[in-house]
């Protein structure tokens, strides 16, 4: 019945698992769901594709939110309305400093709110911060999986292409990566008292000066369709799911 579905994403208003991995690409949602036991597609409307299943006996929702924070925040809000209490965003990002290589994971501690939507909801001084327990769970999961990973602040930016405004506003600030949706998730979670974090797979560099084909840490420019990125996404999916398990176990203690 239509009254039992959320108005924008058309997900069920109730009954979803309380832990969620959120991704941009609907095809990536299907790939992550394939790792679950008993995975079933719950809904698919516009860019919002949702699955349910379990990871090591922990019920998990996997959902896609599309490209860009204005559309993504609608999914985050409706998932929260439906009972999701713990979120991990698994996405891709461009490296913003040397030493972070293709396929590496970046675990976000916080995000710059340049997302194009939360500025219309809250004053700019309000922070976008990951839950500390989510950061620690992601770091532990990455470490135990032996996956190359880094921690740091990321830049959530609404515009994908640089345009006339150069991408140097945060030079020297030590930002780890740039992506498009995470700050909207972190703000939503903080406002609602939820747990949220993000793990991002590096798929290129945001600046030519980072490209060094001879260096072992080279990002090699922007090309998200390489095997090294695909392997990173596969590892990131396991890290995200395992972090949700750790968080669920911690909640039971």
KAPEJO-V805286 format. One record per backbone hydrogen bond with DSSP energy under -1.0 kcal/mol. CO is the residue of the C=O (numbers start at 1). NH is the residue of the N-H. If there is no record, write none. Layout:
# KAPEJO-V805286
CO,NH ; CO,NH
This chain:
# KAPEJO-V805286
1,4 ; 2,5 ; 4,13 ; 11,6 ; 18,85 ; 18,86 ; 19,61 ; 20,88 ; 21,63 ; 22,90 ; 23,65 ; 24,66 ; 25,29 ; 26,30 ; 27,31 ; 28,32 ; 29,33 ; 30,34 ; 32,35 ; 33,36 ; 37,54 ; 40,52 ; 43,50 ; 45,48 ; 47,49 ; 48,45 ; 49,64 ; 50,42 ; 50,43 ; 51,62 ; 52,40 ; 53,60 ; 54,37 ; 55,58 ; 58,55 ; 60,53 ; 61,21 ; 62,51 ; 63,23 ; 68,72 ; 69,73 ; 72,76 ; 73,77 ; 74,78 ; 75,79 ; 76,80 ; 77,81 ; 78,82 ; 79,84 ; 80,83 ; 85,195 ; 86,20 ; 87,197 ; 88,22 ; 89,199 ; 91,201 ; 93,203 ; 94,178 ; 95,206 ; 101,104 ; 104,202 ; 105,150 ; 106,200 ; 107,152 ; 109,130 ; 110,154 ; 112,114 ; 112,156 ; 114,158 ; 117,120 ; 118,121 ; 118,122 ; 123,126 ; 128,111 ; 131,135 ; 132,136 ; 133,137 ; 134,138 ; 135,139 ; 136,140 ; 137,141 ; 138,142 ; 139,143 ; 140,144 ; 141,145 ; 142,147 ; 148,105 ; 150,107 ; 152,109 ; 153,176 ; 154,112 ; 155,179 ; 156,114 ; 166,168 ; 168,171 ; 170,173 ; 176,96 ; 177,155 ; 178,94 ; 179,157 ; 181,185 ; 182,186 ; 183,187 ; 184,188 ; 185,189 ; 186,190 ; 187,191 ; 188,192 ; 189,194 ; 195,87 ; 196,131 ; 197,89 ; 198,108 ; 199,91 ; 200,106 ; 201,93 ; 202,103 ; 203,223 ; 204,95 ; 207,210 ; 208,211 ; 212,215 ; 215,218 ; 226,230 ; 227,231 ; 228,232 ; 229,233 ; 230,234 ; 231,235 ; 232,236 ; 233,237 ; 234,238 ; 235,239 ; 236,240 ; 237,241 ; 238,242 ; 239,243 ; 240,244 ; 241,245 ; 242,246 ; 243,247 ; 244,248 ; 245,249 ; 246,250 ; 247,251
